[in-house]
Amino acid sequence: MPRWVPGLLLSVFVLTACGGAGAPVRMSMSARQALTSSPEALEFEPASTRLELFREVARLSEQEEGQAAQALVLFPISQNGELVAAPGFEARMDLLQAPDAGGVLELTFDGRTGEYWPEERRDSLQGLSEREAAELVARTLLTHWQIEVTGAVQVDRVSGAPYAVAYVDGILRINPAFLYLAAASGPASTQAAVQ
């Protein structure tokens, strides 16, 4: 046997064991499962996995748009006295780019549900804290959904919820796991996932 054969076999074995170069992203969970997971578990998923999960959420949001929310939907909102699925959004929409330049909507984060919004900055949230990411996502979605409010909107943290974001009775409930998915779609994260 030539001397180079064992080295070649070892290289093939190592590449196979490590998934090979340029191996496709394999998601170990669905978007709905990711939302019911703890945000901490998602924080340590690779950006490429979180990006694929975000794309799945976006696809589902477009499919569910306008449906009565009697079945479980990812973005339920109250509209004209009914609970319906909110208008969907495209996967390329950056939910961390608030379109209202920061001042039109008044938001409060006093944690009425007992869950507080962490203020520690996280790399997997593009350097933002959960609270800062929640504010940007809240402003973007409320504007996209064309929600008109006269007072402050209460923003609650609801980890483990079976939905991503819900707007009911003037309260916006955000699943923090969704923030980690949304952050993966931003320009910096998308660039890193491509490289």
C-alpha positions as CSV (number, residue, x, y, z in Angstrom):
1,M,0.0,0.0,0.0
2,P,1.4,3.4,-1.0
3,R,2.5,5.7,1.9
4,W,-0.1,8.4,1.1
5,V,-3.1,6.1,1.4
6,P,-3.3,6.1,5.2
7,G,-3.1,9.9,5.2
8,L,-5.9,10.1,2.7
9,L,-8.0,7.7,4.6
10,L,-7.5,9.7,7.8
11,S,-8.4,12.9,6.0
12,V,-11.6,11.4,4.6
13,F,-12.5,10.0,8.1
14,V,-11.9,13.4,9.8
15,L,-13.9,15.3,7.2
16,T,-16.8,12.8,7.4
17,A,-16.8,12.9,11.2
18,C,-16.8,16.7,11.2
19,G,-19.6,17.1,8.7
20,G,-17.3,17.8,5.8
21,A,-16.4,21.2,4.4
22,G,-19.4,23.3,3.4
23,A,-21.9,20.8,4.9
24,P,-25.5,22.0,4.7
25,V,-27.2,23.4,7.8
26,R,-29.2,20.7,9.5
27,M,-31.8,22.0,11.9
28,S,-32.4,19.8,14.9
29,M,-35.7,21.5,15.6
30,S,-38.6,23.2,13.9
31,A,-39.4,26.9,14.3
32,R,-42.3,26.1,16.6
33,Q,-40.1,23.9,18.8
34,A,-37.5,26.7,18.9
35,L,-40.1,29.1,20.2
36,T,-41.0,26.8,23.1
37,S,-37.3,26.3,23.9
38,S,-35.5,28.5,26.3
39,P,-33.8,31.6,24.8
40,E,-30.5,30.5,26.3
41,A,-30.6,27.3,24.3
42,L,-31.1,29.3,21.1
43,E,-28.4,31.7,21.9
44,F,-25.8,29.0,21.5
45,E,-27.1,27.6,18.3
46,P,-25.0,28.6,15.2
47,A,-26.1,31.8,13.5
48,S,-26.8,29.7,10.3
49,T,-29.2,27.5,12.2
50,R,-31.0,30.5,13.8
51,L,-31.2,32.1,10.4
52,E,-32.9,29.1,8.9
53,L,-35.3,29.0,11.8
54,F,-36.1,32.7,11.2
55,R,-36.7,32.0,7.5
56,E,-39.1,29.2,8.5
57,V,-41.0,31.6,10.9
58,A,-41.2,34.2,8.1
59,R,-42.6,31.6,5.6
60,L,-45.2,30.5,8.2
61,S,-46.1,34.1,8.9
62,E,-47.0,34.7,5.3
63,Q,-48.9,31.4,5.1
64,E,-51.0,32.2,8.2
65,E,-51.7,35.8,7.4
66,G,-55.3,36.8,8.0
67,Q,-56.4,33.4,9.3
68,A,-58.7,33.2,12.3
69,A,-56.5,32.5,15.2
70,Q,-58.6,29.6,16.5
71,A,-55.7,27.4,15.5
72,L,-52.3,28.1,16.8
73,V,-50.6,30.9,14.8
74,L,-47.2,32.5,15.3
75,F,-48.3,36.1,15.3
76,P,-51.9,36.5,16.7
77,I,-53.3,40.0,16.9
78,S,-56.7,41.4,17.9
79,Q,-58.3,43.2,15.1
80,N,-61.9,44.5,14.9
81,G,-62.8,42.3,18.0
82,E,-61.4,39.2,16.4
83,L,-58.2,37.3,17.0
84,V,-56.4,36.8,13.6
85,A,-52.9,36.0,12.3
86,A,-51.0,39.3,11.7
87,P,-49.8,40.3,8.3
88,G,-46.8,38.2,7.4
89,F,-43.3,39.4,6.6
90,E,-40.6,38.3,4.2
91,A,-37.5,36.5,5.5
92,R,-35.2,39.3,4.3
93,M,-37.0,41.9,6.5
94,D,-34.7,43.1,9.2
95,L,-36.8,43.3,12.4
96,L,-34.0,45.1,14.2
97,Q,-34.3,48.2,12.0
98,A,-37.2,50.1,13.5
99,P,-38.9,52.1,10.7
100,D,-40.3,54.9,12.8
101,A,-37.0,56.4,13.7
102,G,-37.6,55.6,17.3
103,G,-40.1,58.1,18.6
104,V,-43.7,57.6,17.3
105,L,-44.7,54.7,19.5
106,E,-44.5,54.8,23.3
107,L,-43.5,51.5,24.8
108,T,-43.2,50.4,28.4
109,F,-41.3,47.4,29.7
110,D,-42.3,47.2,33.3
111,G,-42.7,43.4,33.3
112,R,-46.3,43.0,34.4
113,T,-46.1,39.3,33.8
114,G,-43.3,38.8,36.3
115,E,-40.6,38.3,33.7
116,Y,-38.1,41.1,33.4
117,W,-36.2,42.0,30.3
118,P,-32.5,41.4,30.7
119,E,-30.2,44.4,30.1
120,E,-27.0,42.4,29.5
121,R,-25.7,42.8,25.9
122,R,-25.5,39.5,24.0
123,D,-23.3,38.8,20.9
124,S,-26.1,36.6,19.4
125,L,-28.4,39.7,19.6
126,Q,-26.0,41.7,17.5
127,G,-24.6,43.3,20.7
128,L,-28.0,44.4,22.0
129,S,-29.7,43.4,25.2
130,E,-32.9,41.4,25.1
131,R,-34.8,44.6,26.1
132,E,-33.2,46.7,23.3
133,A,-33.9,43.9,20.7
134,A,-37.5,43.7,22.0
135,E,-37.9,47.4,21.6
136,L,-36.7,47.3,18.0
137,V,-38.8,44.3,17.1
138,A,-41.9,45.8,18.8
139,R,-41.6,49.1,16.8
140,T,-41.0,47.3,13.5
141,L,-43.8,44.8,13.9
142,L,-46.4,47.3,15.2
143,T,-45.6,49.6,12.3
144,H,-45.7,46.8,9.8
145,W,-49.0,45.6,11.2
146,Q,-50.3,49.2,11.0
147,I,-51.3,49.1,14.7
148,E,-52.6,52.6,15.8
149,V,-52.4,53.3,19.5
150,T,-53.3,56.3,21.5
151,G,-51.3,55.5,24.7
152,A,-48.3,53.5,25.7
153,V,-48.0,49.8,24.6
154,Q,-47.0,47.4,27.3
155,V,-44.3,45.0,26.1
156,D,-44.3,41.7,28.0
157,R,-41.6,39.0,28.0
158,V,-43.3,35.5,27.6
159,S,-40.6,32.9,27.3
160,G,-41.8,29.4,26.2
161,A,-45.0,30.7,24.5
162,P,-46.1,28.8,21.5
163,Y,-46.2,32.0,19.5
164,A,-43.5,34.5,18.5
165,V,-45.3,37.8,19.1
166,A,-48.9,38.5,20.0
167,Y,-50.7,41.8,20.2
168,V,-53.9,41.6,22.2
169,D,-55.8,44.2,24.2
170,G,-53.0,46.8,23.8
171,I,-50.3,44.5,25.2
172,L,-47.5,43.2,23.0
173,R,-46.2,39.9,24.2
174,I,-42.8,38.9,22.8
175,N,-41.3,35.4,23.1
176,P,-37.6,36.1,23.8
177,A,-36.6,33.0,21.8
178,F,-37.9,34.9,18.7
179,L,-35.5,37.7,19.3
180,Y,-32.6,35.3,18.9
181,L,-34.0,34.2,15.5
182,A,-34.7,37.7,14.4
183,A,-31.2,38.9,15.3
184,A,-29.8,36.2,13.0
185,S,-31.4,37.8,10.0
186,G,-29.7,41.2,10.4
187,P,-27.0,42.4,8.0
188,A,-24.1,41.5,10.3
189,S,-25.4,38.1,11.2
190,T,-26.3,37.3,7.6
191,Q,-22.8,38.2,6.4
192,A,-21.3,35.9,9.1
193,A,-23.6,33.0,8.1
194,V,-22.6,33.3,4.5
195,Q,-18.8,33.2,5.2
